[in-house]
Amino acid sequence: ANRTGASVRSKLNDLFAAENVPWVCYGDFSGFKLLTNYSGPRPTSGPNNIDDGFIPYGGDFAKLDAKPDPKLRHAFRQALLLNGIDLPGLAGMANASHTDDDVAQTIDAFRGVIGLLREEGLCT
């Protein structure tokens, strides 16, 4: 589960960089959290797609706890559902039953989310 969580974080950050969206994914163990409107350095990935313990904004709780735009958050969840993934917010967790195919499906869903949000003018 921890390897899968790290893989999701790494692959999402690679996607965000490739799509040039100001989002970042971080977390520990099997969990992942998303920040929108991120303006800091992007994390680097270590060997075997494992992240390096990256924490945005140097762990500044005021920035990490900043509430995202409610319209973006709602549209984000709806777009994820349209792409076959359900997250209750801007965070999730992998478990031992998640496979590499599940990770690929998640990354593809996020790619679709970015496209839909761009169409709506909610993602630059």
Rosetta blueprint (number, residue, H / E / L):
1 A L
2 N H
3 R H
4 T H
5 G H
6 A H
7 S H
8 V H
9 R H
10 S H
11 K H
12 L H
13 N H
14 D H
15 L H
16 F H
17 A H
18 A H
19 E H
20 N L
21 V L
22 P L
23 W L
24 V E
25 C E
26 Y E
27 G L
28 D L
29 F L
30 S L
31 G E
32 F E
33 K E
34 L E
35 L E
36 T L
37 N L
38 Y L
39 S L
40 G L
41 P L
42 R L
43 P L
44 T L
45 S E
46 G L
47 P H
48 N H
49 N H
50 I L
51 D E
52 D L
53 G L
54 F L
55 I L
56 P H
57 Y H
58 G H
59 G H
60 D L
61 F H
62 A H
63 K H
64 L H
65 D L
66 A L
67 K L
68 P L
69 D L
70 P H
71 K H
72 L H
73 R H
74 H H
75 A H
76 F H
77 R H
78 Q H
79 A H
80 L H
81 L H
82 L H
83 N L
84 G L
85 I L
86 D L
87 L L
88 P L
89 G L
90 L L
91 A E
92 G E
93 M E
94 A L
95 N L
96 A L
97 S L
98 H L
99 T L
100 D H
101 D H
102 D H
103 V H
104 A H
105 Q H
106 T H
107 I H
108 D H
109 A H
110 F H
111 R H
112 G H
113 V H
114 I H
115 G H
116 L H
117 L H
118 R H
119 E H
120 E L
121 G L
122 L L
123 C L
124 T L
